[in-house]
Amino acid sequence: MNVALWIIAGLLAVVCLIGSAKMFVPRERIAAVGAAAQWADDFSPAGLKAIGAVELLAAAGLILPAVLDVAPVLVPLAASGLVLLFLGAITVRLRRGERVTITGDVIYLCLAACVAWGRFGPESFTS
């Protein structure tokens, strides 16, 4: 189970690293990608940078504390934060009526919840 949690955390970290590009890409360019990225029009440039910063911190929080053995309790906390982030993403998609593109967010939410449960519970770094 420990290996599975590491793989899931690594996958989520990669997804968050890619998503953190919002900090550097202009809002108009994000929205021009396609229908799945039209949600960017609902946020200010500062809001997009804040979301990107949260994703960057989540990516670091999922991996670095455990690898460096410095405050490994931050791993399940980062995963819990990702659960909240993906709940927000799902809420935005539901409000915009984008039910087709919600699947990825639901999958990432479940993966983040799995890491949070596993690292708080049976595969905790503190035990």
Secondary structure as UniProt FT lines:
FT   HELIX           2..19
FT   HELIX           20..23
FT   HELIX           27..31
FT   TURN            32..33
FT   HELIX           35..42
FT   HELIX           45..68
FT   TURN            72..73
FT   HELIX           74..96
FT   HELIX           100..102
FT   HELIX           103..120
FT   TURN            121..123
FT   TURN            125..126
//
